[in-house]
Amino acid sequence: MGKLNLLLIIKDYSQSVHSEPYYLQTELSKIANLFVWNKDGSIRNILDNINFTPDFILIYVFETGGPKITELSSLNIPYGIYLEDLHYLPEQTSEAMKRENVKHIFTCCRDAFTKYHPEFSDKAKWFPHHVNTEIFMDYQKEKDIDMLLMGATDPYYYPLRYKILSSYKDKPNFVCHPHPGYRDIHKNEFKNVFVKERYAQEINRAKIFFTCNSIYEYTVLKYFEVLACKTLLLAPSSDEILDLGFKPGVHFVEINENNFMENAEYYLTHDKEREEISRNGFELVQKKHSTSQRAQELIKMIDEILVEH
């Protein structure tokens, strides 16, 4: 069987703070005949104007983040969509999925999907987050930050992160970097913003990194990024996290709002245990959750869909 002809409809993430989709696109280009389309439009017009006949079409962040594509329901070519922040405009997304007769849905949020789109749960395929292991890796930086928190700390969406920040903000061994915002980063800005390599290197400097999975219990990308940088992650657990192979006490340390301080104190003073869990987490993500592996898994899922058509 030859390489899959895949039309990927996705916005240009090459300069974005959120670079995961761009890394996925890059890996897919190595294992499929990939044609990338970045603009809004009717799928009919797009197919008429490109010199490419896809076996499958994937729309990345359908309706609420990617290019707006119409007339999908008239297609004979099988197509699927990818959804991420499910809490954002769920009614609009559901309406669009009905209107376009969507049959194949990929999402990184397995458990939340059934809550927001129960009528589509038989069409959903779990496609978890992943990391580019050429960026998120062990840079062997000196571990000169005791405790690190990076990203959004809004008290409504991230109550645990907010509580951690409030508890430690005046402590000299605690560092917090706010989220730079979901936007494109100009190349002159890279040295001032924690993105890509600079972000990974900062994680790698920390002994302990705190995060949480938000009020929506999403397995956010930080679970993967922190482990991939060989830093001890202190974060809540969930069924989804366990099913990804992340075992509390083995790959990361499970916390809640009542015990994060005692856990942090314990692992700051027990170097051997901290380093062992960090190493286990690092090996797990490098082995099972790299972008190159996820790209292979996606092609396999698409191949299975094509067999049924």
N, C-alpha and C positions, 0 to 999 in steps of 0.2 A: 504493500500500500504506500502511495506517495505521500508527500507532505500535505497537510491540511491547508486549503486556501481559506484564510480567515480575514474577514473584513472587520476591523476594530474601529468602532465609532467612539471617540474619546476626545475630551478637550486636551489641549497641549499642557502637560504637567512638567515639562522639562526644566522649567525655572521655578516650579512651585515649592512652597514650604512642604506641602504634602507630596512627597516624591515617590511614594510606593507605587502608584499607577504607572509612572514613567518607567520604573525599574521592571515592572511586569511586562510592559510593552516591549522593552528591550530584550527580555528573555524570550518572549513569544516570537520575536523576529528571528531568533536563532533556530527555532524548532518548527516553525510553520512558514508558509508563504503568506506574509502579512501585508495587508494594505491598510493604512491608517487614514481615517477621515476625521477632521476636527470641527466641521461647520454644521449649522442647523440645515434642515432641508427635507424634502420629500425623498424617501428611500428610492422611489422610482427614478427620479431625476439623478440621484447620486449614482445609481447603477448604470444609467444610460451614459453618464459622463466619465466613468472611469473604465480603464481598459483592464478589467479584472472581473473574473466570475467566481464569487465566493461559494464555498461549500457551506459556510456558516457565517452569520453576522452576530457580533456581540456589541451591545450598546452599554457603555460603561457609565454608571450612575444615570440611569434612565429617569427622565422627566424632571428631576430636581437638581441636577448638577452637571450633566453632560450636555452635548448638543441635542437640541430639540428635533426629533425625527418623526415625520408623519407618514401615513399610508403603509405602516408596517403590516396591518392585517391583510393587505392584498398580496403579500409575498408568497411565492412558492418555495423560496429558499428558507430553510429553518433558521431561526434567530433566537437569541436569548438576551436577557438584560442583567445588569449587575446593580444591586442596591446596597447602600451603605448606611447612612443616618436615617434609620427607619422612622424615627419620631418626627422627622421634618416633612410636613405636608402629606401625611399618610392617605388622607381622603383623595387628594389630587392624584397621588401615585396609583391608588386602587382604581380610580376612574380611568386613568390612562391605560392601565394594564387590561382592564375589561374592554375598553374601546379598541385597543390594538391586538386583542386576542393573544396575549402573551402566554406562551406555554412552558418556557424555560427561564427560571429565575435563579441567578447566583447571588448569594449574600454572605457577608462575613459575620452576620448576626443570626445565628441559628435559632436560639431560643426566643429572642425578641421578635423574630419574624412571625411566629404563630400568634403573637399578641396583637401585632399591628395589621397583619394581613391573613387572618385565619382561613379565609375562603380560597387562598392561593397556596396553602401549606403543602398540598400534594405536588405543586409545581416547583418547589424550592429545592435548591442544591446548596449545601454548605461549602463555602469557599473562604476559609479563614484568612486572616492577615498573614503577612510574611515579611521577611527582611532581606535586603540585599547584603549578603554576607561579605561582600568586598568593601562595604562601607561600615556596617555594624559588625565589629569584630573586636578582638582584644588588641588594643594599641600598646599594651604594656606600659601605660602611663603610671606614674607614681600615684598611689591612692591617697591623695592629699586633701580630699573632701570627705568628711565623715558622713554627712547626711545631705542628700540632694533631692530637690523637688523641682521639676520643670513642667511647664505647660499651664493650661487653664486651671484656675482655682476658684471659679465662680461658686459661691456658697449654695446656690440652688441646684446646679447640675453636678457639682463635685463636692458634696458636703464633707466627705472624709478628707480630701486634699485641703479644703479650707480649714478644717479643724487642726490638721497637722501644721499648716502654715501659721495659724494663730498661736499654736503651742510653742513653736520653735523660733518664731521670727526674730527674736532678740538674742538667740544663742549664737555664739561665734563659730561653732562647728556645724552650722546649718546654712545651706546655700539654696536660694530659690531664684529661678529665672522664669519670668513670665512668658506666655505663649506669644510668638511673633505675629500671630494672625495668619489665617489661611489666605495666602496671596502669592503672587510671583515675587521673587527676590532678584533685584538687579545685581549683576555680577560685582559691582563696586560695593554692594552691601554685605557680601558674603562674610567678610572678615569681622563684621559687627553683629551678626545674627547667628544664633545657634541652629544651623540647619546642616543637613548632609554630614560630611566628615567632621565638621566642627562640633556638631550636636553629639555625634557618636563618641568623639574623643572626650567631651565633657562628661558624658555618662561613665566612660571608662575610668575617669579620675575618682569616681565616688566609691566609697566602701558600701554605702547603703543608698538605695534610690526608692522613694515613696511614690506610689500612684494609687489610683482607684478606678473602678470600672463604671463610674457615673451612676446617676439615679436609674439609668436604663439597663444597667448590668451588661453593657457591651464589653466584650473582650478587646479592649483598646490596643492599638498598635504598640504602646509602650511596654506591654507585657513581653512582647517579642524583642523589641529593640534593646531593652535593659539587659535581658538575659544574654542576648547576642554579644553584648559588650563586656561580659564577664563581671557584672556588678550584681550584688545581692539585691533582689527585688523584695520589697515589703508591700503587699497589696492584698485586697480581698480575693477570695476564691469563688467559684461557681461551678455548676455542672458542666458548663461549656469549657471552662478552663481545665477541669479534670479530664474531660474527653479529648482535649488537645495533648494530653500526656504530661501536663504540668502538675506535679505532685507537691502539695504543701510539705515543707520540712525536708524535701529532697531537691527540688529545683528552685523554689522560692519560699518566702515566709508569709504565711497567711496572717493578715491583721484585720482588726475592726477599730471602731472609734474608742473602744475602752482599753485596748492592749497595745496600741502601736508604740507607745513610749517605752514600755517594759521590754518589748521585743527589740526595739532599736538599741536600747542600752545593753541588752544581753549580747547581741551580735557584734556590737562595737568592741566589746571586751572579750569575745571568744573568737579570735582570729581564725583558728583552724576550722571551726564549724562554718564560719562565714565563707571562708575560701572554698571549702568543699561544696557547699550548696551553690555558690557562684559558678564553680567549675561544672557541676552537674547541669545547671540551667543553660550554661554556655554550650555544652556539648549537645544537649537536647535540641536547642534552636538551630544550631549549625547543621545538625543532622537531618532534622525533620521539617523545619519551617523556613527554609531559604526560598527566595523568589524563584530561583531556577527550578527548584522542586515543585513549587506551586504552579508554575507555568506548565510543567509536564502533567501535573494532575488535572489542570484545566483542559488541556488537549485530550486527555483520556476521557474526561466527562463529555466533551463535545463529540468525540468519536462514538461513544456509547449512544448519544442522542441520534447521531446520523445513522447508526445501525437500525434504530427503531423506525426511522422515516421511510 
